[in-house]
Amino acid sequence: MTSSQPAQAASGSDKPGTALKLAHGFGATAFGIKNNGFDYFLLLFYGTVIGLEPGLVGLALMIALVFDALSDPLVGYWSDNLKSRWGRRHPLMYGAALPVALTYFLLWNPPELGQAGLFFYLTGLSILIRTFITFYETPSSALIPEITSNYEERTSLQSYRLFFGWAGGNLMSVLMFGVLLTGPLGMRDPEAFKTYGIIGSVMMFLAIMVSALGTHSRIPHLHRPKVTAERFGVRRIFREMVETLSEKSFIALFFATILSAIATGLAAALAFLMLNYFWEFSEFQIFIWTCTVFFSALLGALIAPWATRRLGKKKATITLGLLAFSIQPLPVLLRLVDMMPENGDPLLFPLVLGINVIDLALIIAMQAVSFSMIADLVESSQLRTGRRSEGVYYAATTFTRKTTQGLGVLAAGVILSIIAFPEGAAPGTVPADTLWWLGALYAPSLLVLWLGALYCVSRYKIDKAEHEENLRRLAQVEAA
């Protein structure tokens, strides 16, 4: 930490430039591409194109999730305590670039194996790609509270990350549906998925390197791990992690992020079922729907800093959430009581699309504000423990965001099993009662999950005044 930083920290006046925000945020493209592949295409590719039993695909993803629960906090702790001439974060960020790209490429280019071989291949690569992406995403996210101590600017930095994360992942969906899957084999074209893997791998490598190089100049101004005479060992690691994560405001955010991650995963897992079967939109309409996500991501990134300045982070998160979750289930609930236009009506698509664009923008803005609240825990924890533990906090957040591939898909599968949704049915042939129950379970499930997340956020205690008081006290400690 340089001598000028305590004064900046006390005032919270430091504001990173746009170029730094762009470089730092662009790195989230890698995480967005990985999430897009796991959320939308991995089950389709291995279960339909390659021929692996879908149940085994789900089991492989759940096993990888268990490994994440163990590896993520350890990577975060390592990121907090690494001593090198390039600081705590950048060696891990640079080191992750090539392994992330290579494992993601291999994931979409499996060799010819039997069921058991494919299962172990998918499980192993899922564990590797999720671990390697943690080696980048956790240190990179942990830079936010180090780049700036300013209460509002931290939300701005997080908004850039979420914009590029959503935009990068959605770009791959547009590429798939608009270009790669338009051949005679359609969704069953193995070459399309191989090309998807190549493009995704190259983009992930570039995103990580641009982010690492673009923030490299900040290394001299970043914090260094505290020198201690205590012996390094497993007992110390877990004692310090438990001490760090016992912060009550963090526990509130942790459970809020888990619930919102499950809701996001559930919505993603059932998205194309709802569009294809519940609303019976055409392929072209679904392509247009996918393209509008870019606009929602941009709008959400603009709303988040504005809401933080006007309301503060906690009130902004709850207000944006209540608006979003009042809007999100409305079209489905109205359809259940026959108050929406019939399928095929020219008014239906623009109406549902418009609602989705606004609702998704509010959800992205809410996520940006709530994720930036993690940054304000760092100084509170530092006063309590004497250590800066950005990596541990952001590792926990990274893990909960990954639960979208596990618990969200599991919840979607439970709903489809309950209503006995027919496999391989063409749009327009599913019984009306089945579709009614799909909507009746889908909308209330999302509503309950999101409202539960907002209740957890309401237990968070650190506002702007307390954050600035924490900065002032830390400045006094530095001066002493």
Phi and psi in degrees as a GROMACS rama.xvg file:
@    title "Ramachandran Plot"
@    xaxis  label "Phi"
@    yaxis  label "Psi"
@TYPE xy
-79.1325  165.183  THR-2
-67.1956  -21.8198  SER-3
-80.8634  -16.4406  SER-4
-70.6262  -37.6751  GLN-5
-58.1458  -39.6274  PRO-6
-65.3173  -41.2925  ALA-7
-63.0805  -43.1458  GLN-8
-63.0015  -37.0361  ALA-9
-66.6594  -35.7061  ALA-10
-92.0663  -21.6491  SER-11
64.8472  28.8062  GLY-12
-96.4161  -6.14768  SER-13
-70.9327  130.618  ASP-14
-129.789  112.877  LYS-15
-67.3094  150.802  PRO-16
-76.6769  167.873  GLY-17
-63.5856  -38.81  THR-18
-61.4835  -41.3968  ALA-19
-66.1675  -41.3294  LEU-20
-62.9358  -41.315  LYS-21
-64.5025  -45.2994  LEU-22
-64.4505  -46.0229  ALA-23
-65.0948  -44.5663  HIS-24
-68.4136  -35.1464  GLY-25
-60.0562  -27.4215  PHE-26
-61.3589  -26.2633  GLY-27
-67.1838  -12.1231  ALA-28
-56.1433  -37.3225  THR-29
-62.0183  -46.2515  ALA-30
-65.7022  -38.1988  PHE-31
-64.3532  -40.2934  GLY-32
-65.9024  -43.2971  ILE-33
-61.4928  -45.6605  LYS-34
-62.9811  -40.6072  ASN-35
-59.9224  -44.6706  ASN-36
-63.7352  -44.1713  GLY-37
-71.1706  -36.8712  PHE-38
-71.736  -44.0533  ASP-39
-110.347  -29.2064  TYR-40
-120.039  -21.2247  PHE-41
-65.997  -46.8832  LEU-42
-62.6897  -42.1293  LEU-43
-61.7068  -45.0219  LEU-44
-67.3316  -53.3359  PHE-45
-74.8072  -34.6472  TYR-46
-81.7029  -29.1319  GLY-47
-110.087  -48.2786  THR-48
-80.4633  -47.2679  VAL-49
-82.593  -32.4789  ILE-50
97.6437  15.2172  GLY-51
-76.7568  137.825  LEU-52
-53.6309  125.194  GLU-53
-54.1905  -35.0942  PRO-54
-62.2802  -35.4313  GLY-55
-70.9716  -32.9096  LEU-56
-62.1464  -47.2161  VAL-57
-61.4769  -40.4964  GLY-58
-64.0845  -40.708  LEU-59
-60.8668  -42.1526  ALA-60
-67.3578  -36.8267  LEU-61
-69.2828  -37.7828  MET-62
-63.3307  -42.3925  ILE-63
-62.0385  -35.241  ALA-64
-64.2523  -38.2473  LEU-65
-63.856  -43.2485  VAL-66
-62.7154  -36.0043  PHE-67
-59.9854  -41.0887  ASP-68
-59.3767  -28.5074  ALA-69
-89.9962  -40.3124  LEU-70
-81.7049  -35.6986  SER-71
-58.3499  -52.0706  ASP-72
-64.7106  -30.7186  PRO-73
-68.4486  -40.607  LEU-74
-63.061  -42.3857  VAL-75
-60.7691  -42.5424  GLY-76
-65.2264  -43.1911  TYR-77
-60.0661  -42.7039  TRP-78
-62.0674  -32.1549  SER-79
-75.6357  -25.6428  ASP-80
-116.757  3.57354  ASN-81
-69.3441  132.511  LEU-82
-112.688  118.476  LYS-83
-157.321  166.722  SER-84
-70.0834  -15.4061  ARG-85
-101.017  18.3708  TRP-86
81.349  -163.983  GLY-87
-85.8128  -29.6665  ARG-88
-100.7  -45.7643  ARG-89
-66.5459  -34.3164  HIS-90
-59.051  -38.7783  PRO-91
-70.0778  -38.3289  LEU-92
-64.4681  -49.0003  MET-93
-62.67  -41.4017  TYR-94
-66.6403  -23.5413  GLY-95
-81.0398  -21.5589  ALA-96
-57.6883  -55.449  ALA-97
-69.2762  -45.2901  LEU-98
-59.3207  -38.6975  PRO-99
-60.5892  -49.4168  VAL-100
-63.4337  -43.3858  ALA-101
-66.0106  -47.4774  LEU-102
-67.0512  -34.5758  THR-103
-68.5981  -36.9714  TYR-104
-62.816  -46.6186  PHE-105
-64.3381  -31.849  LEU-106
-58.842  -36.0333  LEU-107
-98.2724  6.92059  TRP-108
-133.082  62.4088  ASN-109
-73.2959  148.953  PRO-110
-75.2398  171.548  PRO-111
-77.6283  110.138  GLU-112
-135.144  163.263  LEU-113
-76.9199  -175.475  GLY-114
-58.3858  -47.8088  GLN-115
-64.8628  -43.35  ALA-116
-62.8997  -44.3349  GLY-117
-63.3255  -39.2053  LEU-118
-60.7347  -47.7928  PHE-119
-69.3683  -33.6564  PHE-120
-63.3142  -48.9605  TYR-121
-64.4308  -42.5843  LEU-122
-62.7252  -48.0018  THR-123
-62.0258  -45.2754  GLY-124
-71.0506  -33.6103  LEU-125
-62.4208  -41.8106  SER-126
-64.0422  -44.2362  ILE-127
-66.0161  -48.0784  LEU-128
-65.5328  -38.4455  ILE-129
-69.8024  -34.2988  ARG-130
-71.2447  -45.7599  THR-131
-64.771  -37.6053  PHE-132
-67.1207  -29.2765  ILE-133
-65.9231  -37.1734  THR-134
-62.6369  -23.4461  PHE-135
-95.0393  -52.2821  TYR-136
-63.4775  -41.3352  GLU-137
-66.4857  -52.7468  THR-138
-61.1795  -37.5408  PRO-139
-66.2708  -45.6272  SER-140
-63.2091  -36.9619  SER-141
-66.9593  -12.0797  ALA-142
-70.7294  -21.4476  LEU-143
-55.5517  -54.2644  ILE-144
-69.6941  -14.0693  PRO-145
-87.4098  -34.4012  GLU-146
-66.7064  -38.4439  ILE-147
-148.476  144.861  THR-148
-100.689  -1.75377  SER-149
-68.786  129.747  ASN-150
-57.3378  -49.0168  TYR-151
-76.9346  -36.5135  GLU-152
-65.7894  -28.154  GLU-153
-64.3199  -36.5517  ARG-154
-66.7031  -38.5374  THR-155
-62.0517  -44.8666  SER-156
-60.8722  -43.3361  LEU-157
-66.384  -32.6368  GLN-158
-64.3206  -41.6065  SER-159
-60.7792  -42.8535  TYR-160
-63.3116  -45.1004  ARG-161
-67.5138  -37.387  LEU-162
-59.4232  -49.6831  PHE-163
-69.4037  -32.579  PHE-164
-62.9742  -49.2452  GLY-165
-66.6617  -44.8272  TRP-166
-66.2277  -41.1343  ALA-167
-63.9021  -45.8044  GLY-168
-64.0398  -42.3915  GLY-169
-69.3985  -30.686  ASN-170
-58.3871  -37.7249  LEU-171
-68.4442  -35.8745  MET-172
-65.1557  -43.8282  SER-173
-61.7541  -41.777  VAL-174
-61.8117  -42.4372  LEU-175
-65.8012  -53.9922  MET-176
-76.1736  -26.8167  PHE-177
-93.0087  -19.6454  GLY-178
-132.568  -60.8017  VAL-179
-71.8559  -34.277  LEU-180
-98.4334  20.8567  LEU-181
-95.7771  3.99754  THR-182
-76.208  -177.305  GLY-183
-62.9737  -27.8491  PRO-184
-85.2246  -13.2138  LEU-185
58.9381  -127.39  GLY-186
-71.0271  -7.31504  MET-187
-105.448  17.2119  ARG-188
-85.8773  107.763  ASP-189
-65.1409  -32.5373  PRO-190
-65.2308  -32.3814  GLU-191
-63.1238  -41.3897  ALA-192
-71.352  -34.157  PHE-193
-64.116  -43.3357  LYS-194
-63.6861  -39.993  THR-195
-56.5535  -44.1017  TYR-196
-63.9937  -39.8979  GLY-197
-65.8252  -49.4265  ILE-198
-63.3356  -44.8146  ILE-199
-61.3484  -41.2936  GLY-200
-63.5746  -45.2807  SER-201
-63.5678  -43.2314  VAL-202
-65.4528  -38.5646  MET-203
-64.7142  -42.8837  MET-204
-61.062  -47.2238  PHE-205
-62.9917  -41.4265  LEU-206
-62.2273  -45.0278  ALA-207
-65.6128  -43.8244  ILE-208
-67.6864  -40.9158  MET-209
-60.9992  -42.5832  VAL-210
-66.3304  -45.4256  SER-211
-64.8244  -45.7034  ALA-212
-68.3784  -36.9485  LEU-213
-69.7959  -22.5446  GLY-214
-106.456  2.61951  THR-215
-60.5686  -36.2313  HIS-216
-65.3553  -15.5355  SER-217
-83.2648  -8.21943  ARG-218
-54.1589  -44.7918  ILE-219
-62.8057  -20.1856  PRO-220
-97.6579  -0.861896  HIS-221
-86.2984  161.22  LEU-222
-71.1609  154.082  HIS-223
-110.373  148.218  ARG-224
-64.0046  145.633  PRO-225
-67.2406  132.914  LYS-226
-79.2437  128.421  VAL-227
-137.69  149.568  THR-228
-86.37  -7.13012  ALA-229
-67.6541  139.373  GLU-230
-67.4464  137.448  ARG-231
-80.6963  131.18  PHE-232
-169.327  175.024  GLY-233
-61.4378  -42.3464  VAL-234
-60.9052  -42.0397  ARG-235
-64.8596  -42.0825  ARG-236
-57.0568  -51.5631  ILE-237
-72.6001  -31.8303  PHE-238
-64.382  -44.4367  ARG-239
-69.0614  -36.8283  GLU-240
-66.1522  -43.2424  MET-241
-63.2619  -40.9207  VAL-242
-62.4406  -41.5849  GLU-243
-67.7654  -46.1028  THR-244
-82.4455  -0.398327  LEU-245
-81.3608  -1.64682  SER-246
-57.931  125.922  GLU-247
-62.1579  -39.8296  LYS-248
-65.397  -34.1856  SER-249
-66.5416  -43.1595  PHE-250
-58.3091  -40.4829  ILE-251
-60.7063  -45.9461  ALA-252
-69.0265  -33.9055  LEU-253
-61.0168  -49.3372  PHE-254
-70.1767  -32.9377  PHE-255
-62.9919  -41.8097  ALA-256
-69.4042  -36.4688  THR-257
-61.9426  -48.5519  ILE-258
-64.0388  -41.5623  LEU-259
-69.9634  -32.0389  SER-260
-66.8552  -40.7312  ALA-261
-63.2851  -42.447  ILE-262
-62.2283  -43.9175  ALA-263
-63.7911  -42.3385  THR-264
-65.4667  -39.7373  GLY-265
-62.6239  -45.824  LEU-266
-63.0282  -40.057  ALA-267
-67.3049  -41.9313  ALA-268
-65.2633  -33.2236  ALA-269
-101.096  2.52433  LEU-270
-56.2335  -52.7856  ALA-271
-74.8609  -25.2713  PHE-272
-65.6608  -43.9071  LEU-273
-64.0672  -43.7306  MET-274
-68.7155  -41.5506  LEU-275
-75.8953  -45.5895  ASN-276
-103.238  -45.0248  TYR-277
-72.1231  -45.3369  PHE-278
-99.7308  -16.807  TRP-279
55.9616  45.1928  GLU-280
-77.0004  151.306  PHE-281
-76.1642  167.707  SER-282
-60.8296  -39.2932  GLU-283
-65.5807  -40.6545  PHE-284
-63.5178  -38.9627  GLN-285
-66.6297  -36.0121  ILE-286
-63.7392  -43.8864  PHE-287
-60.9796  -42.5617  ILE-288
-56.4799  -45.4761  TRP-289
-64.222  -40.5293  THR-290
-63.731  -32.3809  CYS-291
-70.968  -11.7177  THR-292
-61.0854  -32.7467  VAL-293
-58.0279  -43.6987  PHE-294
-66.3687  -41.6573  PHE-295
-61.1075  -42.1178  SER-296
-63.3651  -42.8424  ALA-297
-65.6757  -45.0764  LEU-298
-62.7195  -42.5351  LEU-299
-63.2704  -39.2429  GLY-300
-66.078  -27.8663  ALA-301
-81.2837  -35.4997  LEU-302
-69.3157  -39.3149  ILE-303
-58.2772  -52.2591  ALA-304
-63.3648  -37.8686  PRO-305
-62.6903  -44.9217  TRP-306
-65.1933  -36.3631  ALA-307
-63.647  -44.3141  THR-308
-64.0972  -37.8221  ARG-309
-80.7456  -36.898  ARG-310
-118.932  -15.3991  LEU-311
82.9002  160.991  GLY-312
-68.8588  -45.4843  LYS-313
-65.053  -49.4182  LYS-314
-65.0018  -37.2163  LYS-315
-64.0019  -43.565  ALA-316
-61.6066  -46.4801  THR-317
-67.6906  -41.6907  ILE-318
-65.1195  -48.6751  THR-319
-62.0654  -39.2417  LEU-320
-64.5489  -45.1465  GLY-321
-63.1706  -38.7443  LEU-322
-64.078  -46.9579  LEU-323
-63.9451  -42.5901  ALA-324
-86.5296  -6.89592  PHE-325
-80.3566  -32.1827  SER-326
-83.8158  -42.4461  ILE-327
-55.7436  -50.7991  GLN-328
-83.6482  -3.76657  PRO-329
-59.495  -49.7431  LEU-330
-59.1468  -40.118  PRO-331
-66.6664  -45.2474  VAL-332
-63.542  -39.1682  LEU-333
-66.5012  -35.6477  LEU-334
-64.2284  -36.8855  ARG-335
-63.3802  -26.5275  LEU-336
-108.934  21.6371  VAL-337
59.1793  41.2963  ASP-338
-116.545  17.6034  MET-339
-118.198  155.315  MET-340
-57.518  149.95  PRO-341
-67.6661  156.969  GLU-342
-58.944  135.219  ASN-343
94.621  -15.7696  GLY-344
-65.0901  132.166  ASP-345
-61.6351  -18.6037  PRO-346
-81.5602  -20.9136  LEU-347
-64.9942  -51.186  LEU-348
-62.4159  -51.851  PHE-349
-62.354  -31.3673  PRO-350
-67.5216  -51.7106  LEU-351
-67.7016  -37.9678  VAL-352
-62.7997  -45.7779  LEU-353
-61.0001  -42.6757  GLY-354
-62.4259  -41.3255  ILE-355
-66.4754  -40.9749  ASN-356
-59.1088  -47.2211  VAL-357
-67.3711  -44.85  ILE-358
-64.1041  -44.4076  ASP-359
-64.9853  -37.8006  LEU-360
-61.1468  -41.9851  ALA-361
-65.3115  -39.417  LEU-362
-65.4146  -43.5135  ILE-363
-63.7488  -42.2997  ILE-364
-62.0328  -42.4281  ALA-365
-62.0632  -42.0438  MET-366
-63.7342  -41.1362  GLN-367
-61.5057  -44.4654  ALA-368
-67.3281  -44.9868  VAL-369
-67.3664  -37.6682  SER-370
-66.3745  -34.4515  PHE-371
-70.4458  -18.7513  SER-372
-65.4632  -26.1773  MET-373
-59.379  -39.5321  ILE-374
-60.4984  -35.9981  ALA-375
-74.7246  -10.6208  ASP-376
-74.4407  -22.4187  LEU-377
-61.8411  -49.3157  VAL-378
-69.1298  -35.5053  GLU-379
-61.9469  -43.7151  SER-380
-67.2242  -37.041  SER-381
-63.1907  -39.6177  GLN-382
-65.0051  -34.3765  LEU-383
-80.8842  -38.2042  ARG-384
-110.643  -18.7914  THR-385
83.5193  4.41298  GLY-386
-124.685  148.403  ARG-387
-95.2881  121.754  ARG-388
-124.791  46.4629  SER-389
-56.563  -42.4741  GLU-390
-62.655  -41.6515  GLY-391
-64.2071  -43.7764  VAL-392
-63.4901  -47.2156  TYR-393
-74.2943  -24.9111  TYR-394
-64.2531  -41.1095  ALA-395
-62.1007  -40.1621  ALA-396
-67.1254  -41.8987  THR-397
-59.6017  -42.0888  THR-398
-63.0053  -45.3918  PHE-399
-65.5704  -32.463  THR-400
-67.4243  -31.3448  ARG-401
-72.1067  -18.2572  LYS-402
-64.2286  -12.1364  THR-403
-59.3289  -33.1113  THR-404
-76.8443  -23.6004  GLN-405
-99.3674  -72.6435  GLY-406
-68.7375  -34.9021  LEU-407
-64.8658  -45.7524  GLY-408
-64.7618  -38.2937  VAL-409
-61.1384  -45.0534  LEU-410
-62.2368  -40.9195  ALA-411
-62.4359  -42.2694  ALA-412
-62.6447  -37.2569  GLY-413
-62.8955  -44.3024  VAL-414
-61.3187  -45.7712  ILE-415
-65.5814  -33.0697  LEU-416
-70.8225  -40.4973  SER-417
-61.1263  -42.1835  ILE-418
-90.3854  -0.0496708  ILE-419
53.263  52.9974  ALA-420
-65.4431  127.111  PHE-421
-69.255  134.96  PRO-422
-78.7423  137.184  GLU-423
73.7758  11.6266  GLY-424
-73.5791  145.302  ALA-425
-82.5323  147.863  ALA-426
-55.2104  137.225  PRO-427
93.3056  -8.30311  GLY-428
-108.383  -6.61029  THR-429
-76.0722  134.224  VAL-430
-55.373  143.948  PRO-431
-60.2618  -37.6289  ALA-432
-63.398  -39.1519  ASP-433
-64.1304  -43.1982  THR-434
-65.7103  -36.9204  LEU-435
-62.1272  -43.9177  TRP-436
-70.3125  -30.9183  TRP-437
-59.1745  -48.4184  LEU-438
-66.9565  -37.44  GLY-439
-68.1974  -27.4325  ALA-440
-93.676  -32.811  LEU-441
-66.4646  -56.4113  TYR-442
-64.2302  -51.0186  ALA-443
-63.0746  -34.1127  PRO-444
-61.4394  -45.911  SER-445
-62.4168  -42.227  LEU-446
-61.8729  -45.14  LEU-447
-63.3899  -43.9528  VAL-448
-62.8553  -46.2136  LEU-449
-66.7479  -42.6012  TRP-450
-65.3321  -36.6359  LEU-451
-61.4254  -39.8234  GLY-452
-63.7209  -42.2828  ALA-453
-66.0983  -35.8434  LEU-454
-61.6027  -42.2286  TYR-455
-62.6601  -41.1999  CYS-456
-59.9689  -34.7765  VAL-457
-62.807  -17.0088  SER-458
-87.9619  -3.39434  ARG-459
-73.0568  140.385  TYR-460
-112.585  -19.4981  LYS-461
-84.653  114.181  ILE-462
-104.822  -174.71  ASP-463
-62.1254  -42.1416  LYS-464
-62.246  -43.4634  ALA-465
-68.399  -37.5386  GLU-466
-61.0284  -45.5227  HIS-467
-68.6761  -31.3533  GLU-468
-66.8362  -39.8858  GLU-469
-61.5058  -41.9605  ASN-470
-63.071  -41.4792  LEU-471
-63.6613  -42.7947  ARG-472
-67.1663  -37.8106  ARG-473
-65.4438  -37.6066  LEU-474
-62.2039  -38.3223  ALA-475
-64.3567  -41.3094  GLN-476
-63.1706  -44.0102  VAL-477
-60.7964  -42.7838  GLU-478
-64.8119  -35.516  ALA-479
